[in-house]
Amino acid sequence: MSLRGGNASNRTQKQHDDIESMSMMQCDTPVYDDFVRDFVASNTGPDSQPVVEIARKFCDSWPVPCAHAGSEQAESVKPESAQSESAQSESTTPPTTVRVGVMDSSFNPPHYCHGAYMECLGIMELMPAARGQHAWSEARVLGIDAFLLLLAAKNADKPLKGSSLEQRMRMVDMLATTVVKDTTADTWHLWKSRAQFDASNLHNMAIGMVNSPRFVDKCKAVSNVVQSEWERIKGGPVPRVLSYFAMGWDTLIRVFDPKYYSDYPRELDEFFANGGRIAYSRRVGFPDADVDAFFARHEMATYLQYIFELKLPKRVKHISSSDVRVAVRDSTQSVRDIPPRILEFVNNFQLYRKDRL
């Protein structure tokens, strides 16, 4: 495996202290200090254009679906080769559309509910908010081709606290590893068999960073990186990208809030026209009556065909990053809501203690 901007030696950088070295041995994840530092320096200025950069691929041909689902996949970050052997061996008709499941978050920290969003997109039929024929047709043919976990360098509402971007990037890697490689039966997994997992394309995962807090900009950036990678691996023509952004109900409300736009509703319309889709979950604390009333508003009629509901299982839908941070601080049982490798990392670096929330 290689990493962007360096080689395997990045995994054991000598300048890291003893705690870092211990965490490296226990968590066995790449160090993303250089990647994060370069991304922030190059893409967060006042004149920066929306961009997504890939930090790691868990399938060498991402976003092209892996040729042999379920096999141990080669992993790479920005590989030197122009095309993967698996992609070259395919001779099927080029698709006109590629569907990407996107989990964009501050990941402070990542938890099982984040993983469940990806698994829902991978194995479950989405329920459309609209009841028209077009919406039902799209829901029934929906098959996510690739998945993308995106760490937001900027958040429209949340300041950076509790953990650094470098630490969050490593925890995102751990979450992706949990989804892609922890394929033994566990209470949090949504798939029921290895065959169901293999058919889901969940192994076709990548992680990266995005520099814009607005969904209209994120959608453009996701489309650009997916089409660029697709063309590099498969050649032209590149397919249209449909980006299914997984989110909770509170985030969905913000998507339709005019205060996040400089030109509303034109920019909102642009999000959907560019292939943006919303895959939301009714999280704990939002009554069904409020959800139904929101969708019944006159101005929502145009957008319902692009909105789909994820049915998260009860065992994960209560989880939030803020509750996990409090659980870590207070050493309560809710620390079980994050994968063990992430909890180990949090403890090694003493994250989310009383003075770091």
N, C-alpha and C positions, 0 to 999 in steps of 0.2 A: 504494500500500500504506500502511496506517496501523498504528500500534502502540498497544498498550494503554497508557493513561495519558499519551499524548502524540501527537505528529505526526511528519512526516518529519524535522523538525529534530532529533529525538532521535538521528538517525543520525550527526549531525556535532556532537555536543555540544562547546561551546567549551572546557569545563573539562578535557577530556581532553588529555593531553600529546602530544608529537610522535610517540611510538611508537604511541599509540592512533590518531592520525590516519593514520599510515602503514598500520596494520593495517586501518583502515576502507576505505582506497582499494584495498588489495590483496585483502581478503577480501569486501568488499561485503556485509556482514551487519549486521542491526540491532544496536543497543546495548540491552542488557536490564538496565542498572543499576537503573532506576526500577522495572521489573517485579519483579526479584528482591528489591530492598530492601522494596518494599511487601508482597510475598508473605510474606517472612520476618517482618516486623514484625506482620502481621495474623494469621498462621496457625501460629506456632510456639510459642505460649505454653502453659503447663501445662493450660489449660482448652480449648485449640483442638480443634475437631471435625475429623475427616478431610476433606480438601478437595483437589480438583484445580482449578487455574486454567490456562486456555489462554493461551499467550503469542503464538502465531502459527498461522494456518491457511494451508496451501498450496492448499487448495481452499475456495472461499468458502462452500460449502454444508455443510462438514464438521459433523457426522458423516454427513449424508445423502450417498450416493454422487453424485459429480459427474455432471451430465446428459450431458456430452460428454467421455468419457474420451479422453485423448491430446491434447486441445487445450491451449493455454496458458491456465492457470487464473488467475482473479483471486485475489489473496492479501489476507488481512485479519487483523486481530486485534481481536476483539470489535467487529465492524462495527455502525454505528448502525442500519442498516436491519433491520427485524424479520424479513424474509424475503428469500431470494435469488431472482432471477428464474428461475434454472434449476430451483430446487425448486418454484416456483409453477407452472411449465409442466408438471410431471409430473402424470399423472392415473391412475397405477396404484394397485392396491389396497394400502393401507398394510401394511407387513410387521409380523409379530408378534414378530420377533426381529431384532436388529441385532448383528452380530459385529464386535468391535473387537480388533485385534491391538495388544498393549501391550508396549513395551520400556521397562521401568523400571530405571534404573541410576544410579550416581553419575557415569558418563561422565567418567572422569578418566584419560585422555581418551577420547572416542568413537573407534571404529575400524571397520574393514571388517566384522568379525564382527558387530557390532551391526547394521549395515546388512543383512548376510546373514540375520539372524534375521527381519527384516521381509520380505525378499524370499521366504524360505522360506514364511512364513505366507501370502504373497500368491499364490504360484504352485504350491506343492507340496501334494499330498494328504498329510495327516498320518496317521501310523501309530499307532493306539490302543494304549495299554498293555494294556487289556482286550481280550479276543477275542470278547466277546459281540456279539449282533446290534445292540443299541442303540449301542454304541461304534462299530462299523463304519458304521452308518447315519449317525451324526453326522459321522464323518470324511469320508464320501463326499459329503455335501451341504455340507460346510464351504466357505464363500466369505467371506473377510473383507471387510466393507463399508467399514471405516475403520481407520486406523492412528494410533497415538499414542505419541510418544516422551516419556517423563516423567523429568525430573531430580528426584531425591530430595533434598529439603532436609535430611532426616535419614537416616542409615544405621544399622541395628541393630548393625553390627560395625566400620564404618570411620570414623575421624575425618576431618575436613575438612583436607586437606593437598595440596600440589602445585599447586593452582589454586583460584581463588575460585569461588563459585557463579555470579557474573556471567560470568566467563570460560567456565565450563562451559556455561552457557546459550547463549552465542554459538557454542560448538563443537557443541552439539546442533543448532542451526540449520544449521550447515554440513553436518552429517551428513545431516539431512533433505533439504537442497538436493542433496546428492550422490545420494541415493536417488530423489528426485522428478524432478530436472532433468537429471542427467547420463545421458541416455538413449542415448548412443553405446555401441557394443560395448566392453566392458572385461573384463579377466580376472576381476574379482571378482563381476561381475553373475551372477545365477542364471538370469535370463530369457534366452531364445535369440533373440527377435525383438521388434520394437516392438509388434507385435500382441499378443504374450503379455504385455508390460508394460502395455499399455492395458487388457487384460482383468483385470488383477490388483487394481485399485483402489489401487495403491501411490501414485498421485497424490493420493489422498484422505487426506492426512497432516496432522497437527497436532502441535505441541510445547507442553509446559507443565511445571508443577512440581506435586509432591505433597508433603504435609507429614508423612505418617506412614510409618514404616519397616516396618509390618506389612502383609502381603498382605491380610488380612481387612479392614483399614481402607482400603487402596488400592482394593480391589474396589468397596466402597461408594462411594468418592469418584469413581471412573471412571464407574460407573453413573449417579450423580447428574448429572455434568457432561454425559454423552452424552444422557441423557433431557432435560435442561434445554435443551441446544442443539437437539435434535431438535424439541422442542415449539415453540421460538422460531421455527424455520425452517419446519416442516411443519404445526404445530398438532397437536392430539390426534387419536386416542389415541397415547401414546408406546409404542414397542415394548419388550419385555424386552431387556436387554443381556447378552450373553455376552462376557466379557473374557478373551481368550487371552493370558496373561502368558508371554512368551518368556523363557527362562532356561537357564542351564547346569545341569549335574548337581549341582554343589556347592550351588547355590541351591535346587534342588528338595529336597535333603536337609534344608535349613534350614526349608523350608515345613512339613515334618512333624516338626520338633523341638519337643517340648513346652515348652522353655525360652523360646520366643518368644511364648507365650500365657499369659494370666492364667487362662483357663478352657479347658483342653484335655481332650477334643477338640471341645467344643461350638463354640468359635470357628472351628476348622478346618472343621467341618461347615457353619457359617454362610458361610464363604468360598465353598464350592461351591454352596450353596443360593442365594446371591445372584448366581450366574452366573459365578463364578470358574472358569477353566480353566487348565491348565498345558500349555504347549508347550515341551518341553525338548529339549536336545541332549546326546548323550553326548560330552562334551569330552575332549580328550587328558588322559591320566593317570587315567582311571576305567575299569578293565577291565569288559568286558561281563558277566563272571561276577558282579561286585559289583552291577551294575545289576539283573541278573536276580534275584539273591538278595534285594535290597531289595524288589522288587515281589512276591516270593513270600511275604513276611511276612504273617501272618494279618490283622493290623490294616489292611493296605493293600487288602484285597479290595473294600471299600466304595468306594474312591476311584479305582480303575483306569479306570472309565468316563469320568472327567473329565481324564485325562492322555493327552497325545499326544506322539509323538516327531517332532522335526524332523531331517531328514537334512542337516546342514550339509556343504558340500563340504570336502574335505581342505585346500584352499588357504587356508581361513579359520579352520577349527575350532581351530587351535593358538593363535590370537591372544588376548591378554589385555591389559588396560590396564596392569597392573603390568609386563609385559614391554615394552610400548611405552615406558613411562616410563624404564626402564633403557636401552632402545635410544636414546632421545633424549639421555640423559645421556652415553652412551658413543659416540654417533654411529655406530651399527651399521646394517646393512641392514634391520633390523626396523622402522626408521622408515617403511618403505614400507607398513606395515600400517595406516596411517591415510591418509585422503584428503589430497591435496596442499594444499588450502585450510586444513585443520586443522593440518598440519605447518607451514605458513607462519605461521599464527597462533601456534603454540607457540614457534616460533623468534623471532618478533617480540617476544613477551613474556618470552622466556628462561624458559619454564616447564620444570619437571622437571629442572633442573640439580642438581648435586650437593647443594646445600643446600636443595633444594625437593622432594625425593622424599617 
